[in-house]
Amino acid sequence: MYEFIDVEIEGGLKAGKTDTFDEVKKIIKEKASEGWELVQILPVLNEKWSSAQLVKYTIVFKVNK
């Protein structure tokens, strides 16, 4: 079984903020304590702009039930 969790980007990486990725790490720790295994973190880009802009991370977890 897989679970997908989206984390929206806050502040922007150009501003030097890491709040969003700190939230990603928090989610990973919480899900690991529940028995889920991290599969991948996918950066999701805004495809409507000519220059790729990161808009969110999708975290993929797996658990064997």
PQR file with spaces between the fields and no chain letter, atoms N, CA, C, O and H, PARSE charges and radii, in Angstrom:
ATOM       1  N    MET     1       0.840   -1.164    0.000 -0.4000 1.5000
ATOM       2  CA   MET     1       0.000    0.000    0.000 -0.0000 2.0000
ATOM       3  C    MET     1       0.901    1.249    0.000  0.5500 1.7000
ATOM       4  O    MET     1       1.907    1.303    0.707 -0.5500 1.4000
ATOM       5  N    TYR     2       0.525    2.223   -0.788 -0.4000 1.5000
ATOM       6  CA   TYR     2       1.274    3.470   -0.886 -0.0000 2.0000
ATOM       7  C    TYR     2       0.434    4.637   -0.374  0.5500 1.7000
ATOM       8  O    TYR     2      -0.795    4.614   -0.443 -0.5500 1.4000
ATOM       9  H    TYR     2      -0.292    2.179   -1.362  0.4000 1.0000
ATOM      10  N    GLU     3       1.112    5.648    0.136 -0.4000 1.5000
ATOM      11  CA   GLU     3       0.447    6.884    0.547 -0.0000 2.0000
ATOM      12  C    GLU     3       1.253    8.058   -0.007  0.5500 1.7000
ATOM      13  O    GLU     3       2.484    8.048    0.005 -0.5500 1.4000
ATOM      14  H    GLU     3       2.111    5.668    0.192  0.4000 1.0000
ATOM      15  N    PHE     4       0.538    9.061   -0.490 -0.4000 1.5000
ATOM      16  CA   PHE     4       1.158   10.251   -1.069 -0.0000 2.0000
ATOM      17  C    PHE     4       0.752   11.461   -0.230  0.5500 1.7000
ATOM      18  O    PHE     4      -0.434   11.669    0.026 -0.5500 1.4000
ATOM      19  H    PHE     4      -0.462    9.069   -0.500  0.4000 1.0000
ATOM      20  N    ILE     5       1.729   12.256    0.197 -0.4000 1.5000
ATOM      21  CA   ILE     5       1.451   13.454    0.987 -0.0000 2.0000
ATOM      22  C    ILE     5       2.085   14.644    0.277  0.5500 1.7000
ATOM      23  O    ILE     5       3.280   14.637   -0.018 -0.5500 1.4000
ATOM      24  H    ILE     5       2.692   12.087   -0.011  0.4000 1.0000
ATOM      25  N    ASP     6       1.273   15.672    0.002 -0.4000 1.5000
ATOM      26  CA   ASP     6       1.762   16.898   -0.635 -0.0000 2.0000
ATOM      27  C    ASP     6       2.100   17.941    0.421  0.5500 1.7000
ATOM      28  O    ASP     6       1.346   18.141    1.374 -0.5500 1.4000
ATOM      29  H    ASP     6       0.302   15.678    0.241  0.4000 1.0000
ATOM      30  N    VAL     7       3.236   18.603    0.244 -0.4000 1.5000
ATOM      31  CA   VAL     7       3.658   19.689    1.131 -0.0000 2.0000
ATOM      32  C    VAL     7       3.916   20.904    0.251  0.5500 1.7000
ATOM      33  O    VAL     7       4.856   20.913   -0.544 -0.5500 1.4000
ATOM      34  H    VAL     7       3.848   18.440   -0.530  0.4000 1.0000
ATOM      35  N    GLU     8       3.085   21.923    0.395 -0.4000 1.5000
ATOM      36  CA   GLU     8       3.209   23.149   -0.395 -0.0000 2.0000
ATOM      37  C    GLU     8       4.455   23.927    0.023  0.5500 1.7000
ATOM      38  O    GLU     8       4.819   23.934    1.199 -0.5500 1.4000
ATOM      39  H    GLU     8       2.322   21.916    1.041  0.4000 1.0000
ATOM      40  N    ILE     9       5.104   24.579   -0.933 -0.4000 1.5000
ATOM      41  CA   ILE     9       6.296   25.391   -0.681 -0.0000 2.0000
ATOM      42  C    ILE     9       5.879   26.695   -0.006  0.5500 1.7000
ATOM      43  O    ILE     9       4.960   27.374   -0.464 -0.5500 1.4000
ATOM      44  H    ILE     9       4.809   24.573   -1.888  0.4000 1.0000
ATOM      45  N    GLU    10       6.558   27.036    1.081 -0.4000 1.5000
ATOM      46  CA   GLU    10       6.303   28.294    1.779 -0.0000 2.0000
ATOM      47  C    GLU    10       7.593   29.100    1.834  0.5500 1.7000
ATOM      48  O    GLU    10       8.651   28.559    2.153 -0.5500 1.4000
ATOM      49  H    GLU    10       7.304   26.484    1.452  0.4000 1.0000
ATOM      50  N    GLY    11       7.512   30.360    1.531 -0.4000 1.5000
ATOM      51  CA   GLY    11       8.669   31.239    1.643 -0.0000 2.0000
ATOM      52  C    GLY    11       9.541   31.275    0.408  0.5500 1.7000
ATOM      53  O    GLY    11       9.970   32.352   -0.006 -0.5500 1.4000
ATOM      54  H    GLY    11       6.652   30.800    1.272  0.4000 1.0000
ATOM      55  N    GLY    12       9.810   30.159   -0.177 -0.4000 1.5000
ATOM      56  CA   GLY    12      10.638   30.112   -1.379 -0.0000 2.0000
ATOM      57  C    GLY    12      12.086   29.812   -1.059  0.5500 1.7000
ATOM      58  O    GLY    12      12.643   30.334   -0.093 -0.5500 1.4000
ATOM      59  H    GLY    12       9.462   29.284    0.160  0.4000 1.0000
ATOM      60  N    LEU    13      12.686   28.975   -1.868 -0.4000 1.5000
ATOM      61  CA   LEU    13      14.069   28.583   -1.638 -0.0000 2.0000
ATOM      62  C    LEU    13      15.047   29.720   -1.904  0.5500 1.7000
ATOM      63  O    LEU    13      16.121   29.767   -1.305 -0.5500 1.4000
ATOM      64  H    LEU    13      12.234   28.551   -2.653  0.4000 1.0000
ATOM      65  N    LYS    14      14.681   30.640   -2.801 -0.4000 1.5000
ATOM      66  CA   LYS    14      15.564   31.772   -3.077 -0.0000 2.0000
ATOM      67  C    LYS    14      15.707   32.666   -1.859  0.5500 1.7000
ATOM      68  O    LYS    14      16.736   33.322   -1.692 -0.5500 1.4000
ATOM      69  H    LYS    14      13.808   30.602   -3.287  0.4000 1.0000
ATOM      70  N    ALA    15      14.693   32.703   -1.007 -0.4000 1.5000
ATOM      71  CA   ALA    15      14.731   33.527    0.200 -0.0000 2.0000
ATOM      72  C    ALA    15      15.600   32.876    1.276  0.5500 1.7000
ATOM      73  O    ALA    15      15.871   33.482    2.313 -0.5500 1.4000
ATOM      74  H    ALA    15      13.857   32.171   -1.143  0.4000 1.0000
ATOM      75  N    GLY    16      16.038   31.635    1.025 -0.4000 1.5000
ATOM      76  CA   GLY    16      16.897   30.954    1.986 -0.0000 2.0000
ATOM      77  C    GLY    16      16.130   30.275    3.108  0.5500 1.7000
ATOM      78  O    GLY    16      16.737   29.807    4.071 -0.5500 1.4000
ATOM      79  H    GLY    16      15.818   31.143    0.183  0.4000 1.0000
ATOM      80  N    LYS    17      14.810   30.214    3.001 -0.4000 1.5000
ATOM      81  CA   LYS    17      14.017   29.585    4.055 -0.0000 2.0000
ATOM      82  C    LYS    17      13.982   28.082    3.856  0.5500 1.7000
ATOM      83  O    LYS    17      13.925   27.585    2.731 -0.5500 1.4000
ATOM      84  H    LYS    17      14.318   30.595    2.218  0.4000 1.0000
ATOM      85  N    THR    18      14.018   27.374    4.961 -0.4000 1.5000
ATOM      86  CA   THR    18      13.959   25.922    4.901 -0.0000 2.0000
ATOM      87  C    THR    18      12.746   25.393    5.655  0.5500 1.7000
ATOM      88  O    THR    18      12.694   24.204    5.969 -0.5500 1.4000
ATOM      89  H    THR    18      14.065   27.778    5.875  0.4000 1.0000
ATOM      90  N    ASP    19      11.771   26.246    5.952 -0.4000 1.5000
ATOM      91  CA   ASP    19      10.585   25.835    6.709 -0.0000 2.0000
ATOM      92  C    ASP    19       9.869   24.669    6.040  0.5500 1.7000
ATOM      93  O    ASP    19       9.447   23.729    6.714 -0.5500 1.4000
ATOM      94  H    ASP    19      11.813   27.212    5.697  0.4000 1.0000
ATOM      95  N    THR    20       9.731   24.724    4.736 -0.4000 1.5000
ATOM      96  CA   THR    20       9.007   23.677    4.020 -0.0000 2.0000
ATOM      97  C    THR    20       9.721   22.342    4.138  0.5500 1.7000
ATOM      98  O    THR    20       9.075   21.330    4.410 -0.5500 1.4000
ATOM      99  H    THR    20      10.073   25.487    4.188  0.4000 1.0000
ATOM     100  N    PHE    21      11.020   22.307    3.945 -0.4000 1.5000
ATOM     101  CA   PHE    21      11.720   21.031    4.019 -0.0000 2.0000
ATOM     102  C    PHE    21      11.799   20.543    5.458  0.5500 1.7000
ATOM     103  O    PHE    21      11.859   19.337    5.694 -0.5500 1.4000
ATOM     104  H    PHE    21      11.545   23.129    3.724  0.4000 1.0000
ATOM     105  N    ASP    22      11.799   21.456    6.422 -0.4000 1.5000
ATOM     106  CA   ASP    22      11.716   21.045    7.826 -0.0000 2.0000
ATOM     107  C    ASP    22      10.387   20.328    8.073  0.5500 1.7000
ATOM     108  O    ASP    22      10.340   19.356    8.827 -0.5500 1.4000
ATOM     109  H    ASP    22      11.751   22.437    6.230  0.4000 1.0000
ATOM     110  N    GLU    23       9.312   20.797    7.446 -0.4000 1.5000
ATOM     111  CA   GLU    23       8.003   20.148    7.548 -0.0000 2.0000
ATOM     112  C    GLU    23       8.047   18.760    6.901  0.5500 1.7000
ATOM     113  O    GLU    23       7.459   17.812    7.422 -0.5500 1.4000
ATOM     114  H    GLU    23       9.349   21.587    6.834  0.4000 1.0000
ATOM     115  N    VAL    24       8.739   18.643    5.775 -0.4000 1.5000
ATOM     116  CA   VAL    24       8.896   17.346    5.102 -0.0000 2.0000
ATOM     117  C    VAL    24       9.595   16.359    6.046  0.5500 1.7000
ATOM     118  O    VAL    24       9.160   15.215    6.178 -0.5500 1.4000
ATOM     119  H    VAL    24       9.217   19.412    5.352  0.4000 1.0000
ATOM     120  N    LYS    25      10.659   16.791    6.689 -0.4000 1.5000
ATOM     121  CA   LYS    25      11.386   15.911    7.609 -0.0000 2.0000
ATOM     122  C    LYS    25      10.516   15.495    8.788  0.5500 1.7000
ATOM     123  O    LYS    25      10.577   14.351    9.237 -0.5500 1.4000
ATOM     124  H    LYS    25      11.013   17.720    6.582  0.4000 1.0000
ATOM     125  N    LYS    26       9.717   16.413    9.282 -0.4000 1.5000
ATOM     126  CA   LYS    26       8.801   16.111   10.393 -0.0000 2.0000
ATOM     127  C    LYS    26       7.801   15.024    9.985  0.5500 1.7000
ATOM     128  O    LYS    26       7.550   14.086   10.742 -0.5500 1.4000
ATOM     129  H    LYS    26       9.667   17.343    8.917  0.4000 1.0000
ATOM     130  N    ILE    27       7.239   15.160    8.792 -0.4000 1.5000
ATOM     131  CA   ILE    27       6.283   14.176    8.282 -0.0000 2.0000
ATOM     132  C    ILE    27       6.953   12.810    8.126  0.5500 1.7000
ATOM     133  O    ILE    27       6.362   11.789    8.477 -0.5500 1.4000
ATOM     134  H    ILE    27       7.443   15.922    8.177  0.4000 1.0000
ATOM     135  N    ILE    28       8.172   12.786    7.607 -0.4000 1.5000
ATOM     136  CA   ILE    28       8.891   11.522    7.425 -0.0000 2.0000
ATOM     137  C    ILE    28       9.081   10.819    8.769  0.5500 1.7000
ATOM     138  O    ILE    28       8.865    9.612    8.873 -0.5500 1.4000
ATOM     139  H    ILE    28       8.652   13.615    7.323  0.4000 1.0000
ATOM     140  N    LYS    29       9.482   11.563    9.791 -0.4000 1.5000
ATOM     141  CA   LYS    29       9.680   10.977   11.118 -0.0000 2.0000
ATOM     142  C    LYS    29       8.372   10.437   11.688  0.5500 1.7000
ATOM     143  O    LYS    29       8.347    9.353   12.271 -0.5500 1.4000
ATOM     144  H    LYS    29       9.658   12.544    9.706  0.4000 1.0000
ATOM     145  N    GLU    30       7.283   11.193   11.518 -0.4000 1.5000
ATOM     146  CA   GLU    30       5.978   10.757   12.032 -0.0000 2.0000
ATOM     147  C    GLU    30       5.519    9.465   11.350  0.5500 1.7000
ATOM     148  O    GLU    30       5.080    8.525   12.012 -0.5500 1.4000
ATOM     149  H    GLU    30       7.304   12.074   11.044  0.4000 1.0000
ATOM     150  N    LYS    31       5.625    9.432   10.022 -0.4000 1.5000
ATOM     151  CA   LYS    31       5.169    8.254    9.275 -0.0000 2.0000
ATOM     152  C    LYS    31       6.062    7.041    9.583  0.5500 1.7000
ATOM     153  O    LYS    31       5.567    5.916    9.655 -0.5500 1.4000
ATOM     154  H    LYS    31       5.982   10.195    9.484  0.4000 1.0000
ATOM     155  N    ALA    32       7.358    7.258    9.761 -0.4000 1.5000
ATOM     156  CA   ALA    32       8.266    6.150   10.098 -0.0000 2.0000
ATOM     157  C    ALA    32       7.886    5.541   11.447  0.5500 1.7000
ATOM     158  O    ALA    32       7.957    4.324   11.624 -0.5500 1.4000
ATOM     159  H    ALA    32       7.760    8.172    9.702  0.4000 1.0000
ATOM     160  N    SER    33       7.486    6.376   12.389 -0.4000 1.5000
ATOM     161  CA   SER    33       7.095    5.854   13.704 -0.0000 2.0000
ATOM     162  C    SER    33       5.798    5.040   13.620  0.5500 1.7000
ATOM     163  O    SER    33       5.498    4.252   14.517 -0.5500 1.4000
ATOM     164  H    SER    33       7.428    7.364   12.246  0.4000 1.0000
ATOM     165  N    GLU    34       5.029    5.235   12.537 -0.4000 1.5000
ATOM     166  CA   GLU    34       3.792    4.479   12.310 -0.0000 2.0000
ATOM     167  C    GLU    34       4.036    3.229   11.455  0.5500 1.7000
ATOM     168  O    GLU    34       3.102    2.484   11.157 -0.5500 1.4000
ATOM     169  H    GLU    34       5.272    5.876   11.809  0.4000 1.0000
ATOM     170  N    GLY    35       5.297    3.003   11.064 -0.4000 1.5000
ATOM     171  CA   GLY    35       5.632    1.806   10.294 -0.0000 2.0000
ATOM     172  C    GLY    35       5.722    2.011    8.790  0.5500 1.7000
ATOM     173  O    GLY    35       5.927    1.048    8.051 -0.5500 1.4000
ATOM     174  H    GLY    35       6.056    3.608   11.306  0.4000 1.0000
ATOM     175  N    TRP    36       5.574    3.240    8.322 -0.4000 1.5000
ATOM     176  CA   TRP    36       5.665    3.525    6.886 -0.0000 2.0000
ATOM     177  C    TRP    36       7.132    3.698    6.488  0.5500 1.7000
ATOM     178  O    TRP    36       7.943    4.187    7.275 -0.5500 1.4000
ATOM     179  H    TRP    36       5.407    4.023    8.922  0.4000 1.0000
ATOM     180  N    GLU    37       7.459    3.297    5.275 -0.4000 1.5000
ATOM     181  CA   GLU    37       8.811    3.433    4.723 -0.0000 2.0000
ATOM     182  C    GLU    37       8.808    4.511    3.647  0.5500 1.7000
ATOM     183  O    GLU    37       7.947    4.519    2.767 -0.5500 1.4000
ATOM     184  H    GLU    37       6.800    2.900    4.636  0.4000 1.0000
ATOM     185  N    LEU    38       9.777    5.419    3.723 -0.4000 1.5000
ATOM     186  CA   LEU    38       9.915    6.456    2.704 -0.0000 2.0000
ATOM     187  C    LEU    38      10.370    5.822    1.400  0.5500 1.7000
ATOM     188  O    LEU    38      11.356    5.086    1.370 -0.5500 1.4000
ATOM     189  H    LEU    38      10.476    5.413    4.437  0.4000 1.0000
ATOM     190  N    VAL    39       9.647    6.110    0.319 -0.4000 1.5000
ATOM     191  CA   VAL    39      10.016    5.608   -0.997 -0.0000 2.0000
ATOM     192  C    VAL    39      10.758    6.692   -1.771  0.5500 1.7000
ATOM     193  O    VAL    39      11.830    6.451   -2.326 -0.5500 1.4000
ATOM     194  H    VAL    39       8.845    6.708    0.343  0.4000 1.0000
ATOM     195  N    GLN    40      10.166    7.901   -1.800 -0.4000 1.5000
ATOM     196  CA   GLN    40      10.756    8.969   -2.604 -0.0000 2.0000
ATOM     197  C    GLN    40      10.131   10.311   -2.237  0.5500 1.7000
ATOM     198  O    GLN    40       8.986   10.380   -1.789 -0.5500 1.4000
ATOM     199  H    GLN    40       9.295    8.097   -1.349  0.4000 1.0000
ATOM     200  N    ILE    41      10.905   11.373   -2.438 -0.4000 1.5000
ATOM     201  CA   ILE    41      10.392   12.733   -2.342 -0.0000 2.0000
ATOM     202  C    ILE    41      10.457   13.315   -3.747  0.5500 1.7000
ATOM     203  O    ILE    41      11.534   13.426   -4.333 -0.5500 1.4000
ATOM     204  H    ILE    41      11.834   11.317   -2.803  0.4000 1.0000
ATOM     205  N    LEU    42       9.299   13.685   -4.283 -0.4000 1.5000
ATOM     206  CA   LEU    42       9.224   14.212   -5.646 -0.0000 2.0000
ATOM     207  C    LEU    42       9.043   15.722   -5.619  0.5500 1.7000
ATOM     208  O    LEU    42       8.091   16.209   -5.009 -0.5500 1.4000
ATOM     209  H    LEU    42       8.424   13.595   -3.807  0.4000 1.0000
ATOM     210  N    PRO    43       9.924   16.472   -6.258 -0.5600 1.5000
ATOM     211  CA   PRO    43       9.685   17.907   -6.403  0.2800 2.0000
ATOM     212  C    PRO    43       8.660   18.120   -7.522  0.5500 1.7000
ATOM     213  O    PRO    43       8.815   17.591   -8.623 -0.5500 1.4000
ATOM     214  N    VAL    44       7.625   18.888   -7.234 -0.4000 1.5000
ATOM     215  CA   VAL    44       6.578   19.152   -8.225 -0.0000 2.0000
ATOM     216  C    VAL    44       6.764   20.577   -8.734  0.5500 1.7000
ATOM     217  O    VAL    44       6.772   21.531   -7.957 -0.5500 1.4000
ATOM     218  H    VAL    44       7.499   19.317   -6.339  0.4000 1.0000
ATOM     219  N    LEU    45       6.912   20.704  -10.046 -0.4000 1.5000
ATOM     220  CA   LEU    45       7.175   22.001  -10.667 -0.0000 2.0000
ATOM     221  C    LEU    45       5.914   22.563  -11.305  0.5500 1.7000
ATOM     222  O    LEU    45       5.027   21.818  -11.721 -0.5500 1.4000
ATOM     223  H    LEU    45       6.905   19.928  -10.677  0.4000 1.0000
ATOM     224  N    ASN    46       5.849   23.875  -11.375 -0.4000 1.5000
ATOM     225  CA   ASN    46       4.764   24.547  -12.089 -0.0000 2.0000
ATOM     226  C    ASN    46       5.056   24.413  -13.577  0.5500 1.7000
ATOM     227  O    ASN    46       5.999   25.019  -14.086 -0.5500 1.4000
ATOM     228  H    ASN    46       6.569   24.481  -11.037  0.4000 1.0000
ATOM     229  N    GLU    47       4.264   23.636  -14.259 -0.4000 1.5000
ATOM     230  CA   GLU    47       4.519   23.355  -15.674 -0.0000 2.0000
ATOM     231  C    GLU    47       3.975   24.433  -16.602  0.5500 1.7000
ATOM     232  O    GLU    47       4.221   24.383  -17.807 -0.5500 1.4000
ATOM     233  H    GLU    47       3.498   23.144  -13.845  0.4000 1.0000
ATOM     234  N    LYS    48       3.247   25.399  -16.073 -0.4000 1.5000
ATOM     235  CA   LYS    48       2.654   26.438  -16.908 -0.0000 2.0000
ATOM     236  C    LYS    48       3.652   27.545  -17.240  0.5500 1.7000
ATOM     237  O    LYS    48       3.457   28.294  -18.197 -0.5500 1.4000
ATOM     238  H    LYS    48       3.047   25.439  -15.094  0.4000 1.0000
ATOM     239  N    TRP    49       4.717   27.646  -16.452 -0.4000 1.5000
ATOM     240  CA   TRP    49       5.708   28.691  -16.684 -0.0000 2.0000
ATOM     241  C    TRP    49       6.838   28.127  -17.530  0.5500 1.7000
ATOM     242  O    TRP    49       7.108   26.926  -17.501 -0.5500 1.4000
ATOM     243  H    TRP    49       4.875   27.037  -15.675  0.4000 1.0000
ATOM     244  N    SER    50       7.493   28.996  -18.281 -0.4000 1.5000
ATOM     245  CA   SER    50       8.612   28.535  -19.105 -0.0000 2.0000
ATOM     246  C    SER    50       9.819   28.177  -18.239  0.5500 1.7000
ATOM     247  O    SER    50      10.594   27.286  -18.587 -0.5500 1.4000
ATOM     248  H    SER    50       7.273   29.972  -18.305  0.4000 1.0000
ATOM     249  N    SER    51       9.974   28.868  -17.118 -0.4000 1.5000
ATOM     250  CA   SER    51      11.044   28.494  -16.189 -0.0000 2.0000
ATOM     251  C    SER    51      10.419   27.671  -15.072  0.5500 1.7000
ATOM     252  O    SER    51       9.423   28.081  -14.475 -0.5500 1.4000
ATOM     253  H    SER    51       9.344   29.592  -16.835  0.4000 1.0000
ATOM     254  N    ALA    52      10.992   26.531  -14.795 -0.4000 1.5000
ATOM     255  CA   ALA    52      10.426   25.624  -13.804 -0.0000 2.0000
ATOM     256  C    ALA    52      10.492   26.249  -12.409  0.5500 1.7000
ATOM     257  O    ALA    52      11.549   26.689  -11.957 -0.5500 1.4000
ATOM     258  H    ALA    52      11.801   26.198  -15.280  0.4000 1.0000
ATOM     259  N    GLN    53       9.349   26.277  -11.747 -0.4000 1.5000
ATOM     260  CA   GLN    53       9.270   26.809  -10.391 -0.0000 2.0000
ATOM     261  C    GLN    53       8.741   25.707   -9.476  0.5500 1.7000
ATOM     262  O    GLN    53       7.700   25.109   -9.749 -0.5500 1.4000
ATOM     263  H    GLN    53       8.490   25.919  -12.114  0.4000 1.0000
ATOM     264  N    LEU    54       9.462   25.444   -8.397 -0.4000 1.5000
ATOM     265  CA   LEU    54       9.055   24.428   -7.441 -0.0000 2.0000
ATOM     266  C    LEU    54       7.823   24.912   -6.687  0.5500 1.7000
ATOM     267  O    LEU    54       7.845   25.990   -6.092 -0.5500 1.4000
ATOM     268  H    LEU    54      10.308   25.930   -8.175  0.4000 1.0000
ATOM     269  N    VAL    55       6.742   24.121   -6.706 -0.4000 1.5000
ATOM     270  CA   VAL    55       5.504   24.531   -6.036 -0.0000 2.0000
ATOM     271  C    VAL    55       5.171   23.657   -4.830  0.5500 1.7000
ATOM     272  O    VAL    55       4.486   24.105   -3.910 -0.5500 1.4000
ATOM     273  H    VAL    55       6.724   23.246   -7.190  0.4000 1.0000
ATOM     274  N    LYS    56       5.655   22.408   -4.828 -0.4000 1.5000
ATOM     275  CA   LYS    56       5.410   21.531   -3.681 -0.0000 2.0000
ATOM     276  C    LYS    56       6.296   20.299   -3.777  0.5500 1.7000
ATOM     277  O    LYS    56       6.911   20.022   -4.806 -0.5500 1.4000
ATOM     278  H    LYS    56       6.212   22.044   -5.575  0.4000 1.0000
ATOM     279  N    TYR    57       6.340   19.574   -2.673 -0.4000 1.5000
ATOM     280  CA   TYR    57       6.974   18.260   -2.638 -0.0000 2.0000
ATOM     281  C    TYR    57       5.858   17.232   -2.472  0.5500 1.7000
ATOM     282  O    TYR    57       4.912   17.467   -1.720 -0.5500 1.4000
ATOM     283  H    TYR    57       5.840   19.799   -1.836  0.4000 1.0000
ATOM     284  N    THR    58       5.955   16.111   -3.156 -0.4000 1.5000
ATOM     285  CA   THR    58       5.075   14.979   -2.910 -0.0000 2.0000
ATOM     286  C    THR    58       5.941   13.889   -2.288  0.5500 1.7000
ATOM     287  O    THR    58       6.921   13.437   -2.880 -0.5500 1.4000
ATOM     288  H    THR    58       6.723   15.921   -3.767  0.4000 1.0000
ATOM     289  N    ILE    59       5.559   13.479   -1.088 -0.4000 1.5000
ATOM     290  CA   ILE    59       6.295   12.454   -0.368 -0.0000 2.0000
ATOM     291  C    ILE    59       5.559   11.129   -0.556  0.5500 1.7000
ATOM     292  O    ILE    59       4.350   11.046   -0.337 -0.5500 1.4000
ATOM     293  H    ILE    59       4.762   13.846   -0.607  0.4000 1.0000
ATOM     294  N    VAL    60       6.286   10.108   -0.958 -0.4000 1.5000
ATOM     295  CA   VAL    60       5.696    8.795   -1.209 -0.0000 2.0000
ATOM     296  C    VAL    60       6.170    7.824   -0.133  0.5500 1.7000
ATOM     297  O    VAL    60       7.369    7.656    0.093 -0.5500 1.4000
ATOM     298  H    VAL    60       7.268   10.176   -1.136  0.4000 1.0000
ATOM     299  N    PHE    61       5.202    7.190    0.525 -0.4000 1.5000
ATOM     300  CA   PHE    61       5.494    6.204    1.558 -0.0000 2.0000
ATOM     301  C    PHE    61       4.916    4.856    1.163  0.5500 1.7000
ATOM     302  O    PHE    61       3.975    4.777    0.373 -0.5500 1.4000
ATOM     303  H    PHE    61       4.228    7.326    0.342  0.4000 1.0000
ATOM     304  N    LYS    62       5.495    3.791    1.725 -0.4000 1.5000
ATOM     305  CA   LYS    62       5.022    2.432    1.475 -0.0000 2.0000
ATOM     306  C    LYS    62       4.938    1.703    2.817  0.5500 1.7000
ATOM     307  O    LYS    62       5.777    1.891    3.698 -0.5500 1.4000
ATOM     308  H    LYS    62       6.260    3.856    2.366  0.4000 1.0000
ATOM     309  N    VAL    63       3.907    0.867    2.949 -0.4000 1.5000
ATOM     310  CA   VAL    63       3.780    0.020    4.127 -0.0000 2.0000
ATOM     311  C    VAL    63       3.294   -1.352    3.664  0.5500 1.7000
ATOM     312  O    VAL    63       2.472   -1.467    2.755 -0.5500 1.4000
ATOM     313  H    VAL    63       3.225    0.714    2.233  0.4000 1.0000
ATOM     314  N    ASN    64       3.818   -2.376    4.308 -0.4000 1.5000
ATOM     315  CA   ASN    64       3.366   -3.737    4.015 -0.0000 2.0000
ATOM     316  C    ASN    64       2.320   -4.127    5.038  0.5500 1.7000
ATOM     317  O    ASN    64       2.601   -4.209    6.234 -0.5500 1.4000
ATOM     318  H    ASN    64       4.486   -2.283    5.047  0.4000 1.0000
ATOM     319  N    LYS    65       1.107   -4.369    4.557 -0.4000 1.5000
ATOM     320  CA   LYS    65       0.021   -4.758    5.466 -0.0000 2.0000
ATOM     321  C    LYS    65      -0.524   -6.101    5.064  0.5500 1.7000
ATOM     322  O    LYS    65      -1.446   -6.609    5.702 -0.5500 1.4000
ATOM     323  H    LYS    65       0.879   -4.303    3.586  0.4000 1.0000
